[in-house]
Amino acid sequence: MAEQILRVEHLEKSYQKKHVLHDINFHVDKGEVVTLLGPSGSGKSTLIRCLNGLEEYQKGTITFEGKEIVPTEKNWQQIRQKIGMVFQSYDLFPNLTVMDNILLGPTKVQKQDKFAAKKEALDLLKRVGLQDYANVYPRQLSGGQKQRVAIVRALALHPDFMLFDEVTASLDPEMVRGILNIIQDLADVDHMTMIVVTHEMNFAQQIADKVIFLEDGHILEQTPSKQFFSAPQTKRAQEFLDSMDF
Amino acid sequence: MDHSGISVLFEGTNFQRLLGGLWVTVRIAAVALIIGLILGIMLGVLRTFKNRPLRVILRLYLEFFRIVPTVVLLFLFYYILPRQMNFNLPGDQLATLVFALWVAAEMSDIVRGALISVPQHQKESGKAIGLNRYQLYRYVLIPQAISLEIPATINLATRVIKTTSLLMLISVMDVINIGQQIIEANNHSHPTGVFWVYGLIFLFYFLIDYPLSWWAKRLEKKRLERANG
């Protein structure tokens, strides 16, 4: 049996009165790619933001690499170095160059050797086709370029696990393919374990080992990808798939 | 007229004395600004923390220095503190202290405002790469806040320089006080001297403050251009 890298049990989350996640249970094996699908407002983003401590949860446990996470800010700071996250709105730091954006985590948080970290950052930039942009500021980049840098910035910390939160949702259509190829490459070549929230159904189908289908904060279905896209178990999932163009 | 008012400026050491007074003014304003800005940045950062008692205390500090007129603050420190608390400082040092505390209060509000207007996403993406609170402020939030707040800070500096004209009330030998002495000493021989002396003082203040306010406007314009580009 494959090694479980992440296990979520009985997770509950509410904002004041609104209950947004109900009894969430799932696990992710090492090297597995999970896509999180569901209508807007179903709690997908909230759920993956819980997994690196950007959202607090009220009940339940998250176990990462065999250890149950005690959700204090200090512990999350450690865990976030192992769980990289890329957001919809890229969020590069506008006051730093591309290179300094990438190096901030490795050199300041992880105290890696600056020279080696820089060399590695350049290799990563090369991999996403941006080796000539190390010294420019984020405002000089297009949306797609910014998102690639954001991915590199997360990878530079050597994470064991990546979270992608609708990373192509605010990009021009012609930029989307490039970003998805990078993620695909991470899965195929690096065997990176990841959870991908996306509305790109073709991509989800292509990359996912397992699909978790979420609605109104409940997991309605978690099935191997092939089965989900050919014969989903629930009516809601079928309706959801029918409503998507792909 | 053989006693034209303008000549009062150049009689004896008058001009050097006025320059000396200007130097006192500039020195007090500059030292107060440096101390006040550093202290104000620290207080501004503390005011963004969630700790409630801390926020209340710093808010009271800000409001005290904002509401009480500067001249009252100067009198308070100059006349009352020495008597009540046996706290004695020469006038110019005391003025520096009062101005520094005032700058720190105003600055804390400017910094706090700039820090909370840095988008929430910036904070989250900083956290997502494992930055702790100190690193988040040091590398992400404060640098971005500073570029937002520089124009307001320069405007504060021009206000501080102007307000140093109150220093004569606590007997500091600033440019106004010396000008006043020169006018009084020459009132008889140069009745129109007052216009020339105050005219020169006006020019001094203008030459210091105008470039600052021009600079602030330019930076703000550039920032807006950048934000839109």
Chai-1 contact restraints between the chains, C-beta under 6 A:
chainA,res_idxA,chainB,res_idxB,connection_type,confidence,min_distance_angstrom,max_distance_angstrom,comment,restraint_id
A,L54,B,E124,contact,1.0,0.0,6.0,A-B,restraint_1
A,Q77,B,G130,contact,1.0,0.0,6.0,A-B,restraint_2
A,Q77,B,N132,contact,1.0,0.0,6.0,A-B,restraint_3
A,R80,B,A128,contact,1.0,0.0,6.0,A-B,restraint_4
A,R80,B,G130,contact,1.0,0.0,6.0,A-B,restraint_5
A,Q81,B,G130,contact,1.0,0.0,6.0,A-B,restraint_6
A,M85,B,A128,contact,1.0,0.0,6.0,A-B,restraint_7
A,S89,B,H121,contact,1.0,0.0,6.0,A-B,restraint_8
A,D91,B,H121,contact,1.0,0.0,6.0,A-B,restraint_9
A,D91,B,S125,contact,1.0,0.0,6.0,A-B,restraint_10
A,F93,B,V140,contact,1.0,0.0,6.0,A-B,restraint_11
A,N95,B,P143,contact,1.0,0.0,6.0,A-B,restraint_12
A,N95,B,Q144,contact,1.0,0.0,6.0,A-B,restraint_13
A,L104,B,Y139,contact,1.0,0.0,6.0,A-B,restraint_14
A,G105,B,I129,contact,1.0,0.0,6.0,A-B,restraint_15
A,G105,B,G130,contact,1.0,0.0,6.0,A-B,restraint_16
A,K108,B,Q135,contact,1.0,0.0,6.0,A-B,restraint_17
A,V109,B,G130,contact,1.0,0.0,6.0,A-B,restraint_18
